[in-house]
Amino acid sequence: MTTDTNTAALQNLQTLRSQLQGAFIGRDAEVDGLLLATLSRTHLLLLGPPGTAKSLITQVFAKALGGDYFQRLLTAFTTPEEVFGPYDLTALDGGRYERAIQSYLPTATTSFLDEVFKANSAVLNSLLTMLNEREFDNGTNRISCPLQVCVGASNEYPQDSSLEALYDRFMLRYWTDYVPTRQDRMALL
């Protein structure tokens, strides 16, 4: 990259940071975390009570970045099809168990997984590989995923020791609380 390109990229990054921090009062650390996670190609965990803009800040950030965005609320009843795509019927006719992954997590560049620790083991097992190696096993093929950053969110820390591996995949972790001061709440209004 040339110096002019580096300068332009830095200016774009600073502009995005300023815009997000201006739009999300009291969320400077979270904005910086999103930028740091993206630049370092790691994943971010936003912890905190409901109603603290964890999903909204990620949506706005992803839209500014461009690329494919995937968002899903995970529960104990979330199926792998909801996250990784349904089985490809044409492939099934040919005897192959492959998923139709377009518009699902394996093709996303940015993702938001709400209540990430509530997913069941069928989802979690594939998620571990995708977050760590950025690869997905689709039938007999292991494919490379374009995932730049995954933002996980939860209202609480994981309670089950079986979730430690998933927790470790999120190298950056922020506690996102309600806007603290009266002045910030007035600015938010």
N, C-alpha and C positions, 0 to 999 in steps of 0.2 A: 504494500500500500504506500502511496505517496504521502508526503507531508500534508498536502492539500486535502486528500481524502481523509486522513486521520483527524485533521482539524475540523472538517465538516461533520464527521461521525461524532466527535466529541461535542460539538455545538448542538447537534441533534439530540444527543443523550442528555445534555444539560437542559435543553428546552423541554424535553419530555419530563424530566425530573421536576422542573419548575411547574409545569402544567399540572402534573399529578398531585404535587404537594399543595398547589393552590386549590385544586378541586376537592382534595380529601384532607380537611382540617384535622390536625392532631394525628396524622398518619405518616409523618416524615420517615420514621424508621421502617415502616412497612414498604413504602415506596423505594427507599434505598435497598431494602432486602430484595425486592423484585428485580431491581436493576442488577444488583450484585449476583443474584442467582442466575440471571440470564447471561451475564457476561462471563461467569465462571462455569457455566453449564452444570449447575447443580440444582437441587430442588429445595423448595421453601415450604415450611410448615407454619401456618397461622393458627394459633390457639387462642381461644377466648370465647366469651359469652355470645349468644346469638344477637344479631342486630348491630354488629360492629364493623360492617362494610367489608368483610373478608372476601365475599364473592364479588361484590361490585367493583372493588379496586382491582381485582384480578381480571374481570371482564374488560374494564376500560383499558388496562395495561395491555392485554392481549390484542384488543382492537387496534391500539396504537402501533403495536409491533407488526401487525399483519400476519399472514399465514393462517393455517388451519387451527381452529380452537375447538377444544372438546371440554364439556362440563357435565358432571353427573353427581347426583346425591347418592351415596352408597349406604346400603342397609344390609342387614343379615339376609334379606331376600333378593338382593340385586343379583341378577344372573350374569355369567360371563358374556352372553350375547348383548347385553345392554352396554357393556364397556368395550368389548373387543370386536363386536360385530356378529351378526347371525351366521349360521352355516351357509355357505354358498351352494345353492341347490344344483347348479350346473356341475360343480366339482363333485358333489355327492353322487350324482348320476354316473360320474366316471369312477366312483369308488374312492374318492379322496375326501378326507375330512378337513376342509379348509374353510376359513371364515371370509366373509365379504367385509373387509376392514375399512373400506372407504368411508370417511366421515365419523370414524370411531377413534378411540385412543391410539391405536397403532399408526395412524397417519397424521396425528396432530403435532403441531410444533409447540403449542402452549396448551396446558390443560389445568383444570381446576377440579379436584376431587373433594367434595364436601363430605364431612363425617367419614373421613378416610379410614378410621380405625374400626368402623362398624361393618366393613365388608366381610363377607364370608371367605372361607379358605379357598374356594374355587377361584374367586377373583384375586385374592391376595397373592396366591402362588405365581400367577402370571404377571401380576403387578410388580413383584419383587425383581424379576428379571428385566422387565421393561425399564424400571427406574434405575437399576444399577448398570446394566449393559446397554440399554437402549435398543434392545432386540426383543422380538416376539416370535414365538413358535407358532407358525400357521401351518397346520398339518405336519408334514415331514420337513418343511423348510423353516429355517430360522432367518427371519428378515430383519433388516436394519430399520429402526424407527427414527423419524426426523425430530423427535421430542427434544426441544431446547430446555424447557423448564416445566416442571409439574409443581403446582401449588396444591398442597394438601391443607385441609382445614378441619378443625375439630373444636368442639366446645369444651373438651377436657383432655387431659393427658391419657395415654393408653393405660388401662388397668391390668391387662392380661400380658403375662410374660411372652406369650406367643407372638405378640406384636412388636417385640423389640427390633427384629430385623427390618420391619417396615419403618419404624421410628428412626432407625439409623440411616435410612435412605434419604432422609430430609436433613441435610447438613446445616441449613440455616433455619432457625426456629425463633418465632416472635410471639410474645403474648400480646394480643390485640384486645384492649379493654375499651370501655366506653370513653367518650371524649371527656377528659378530666376536669377542666376548669370552666368556670362560668364564661370567661372571655372567649374560650374556644367554642363553647356551645353557642354563644351569640354569633360568632363568625360563621359557624356551621349553618345557622338559620339564615 
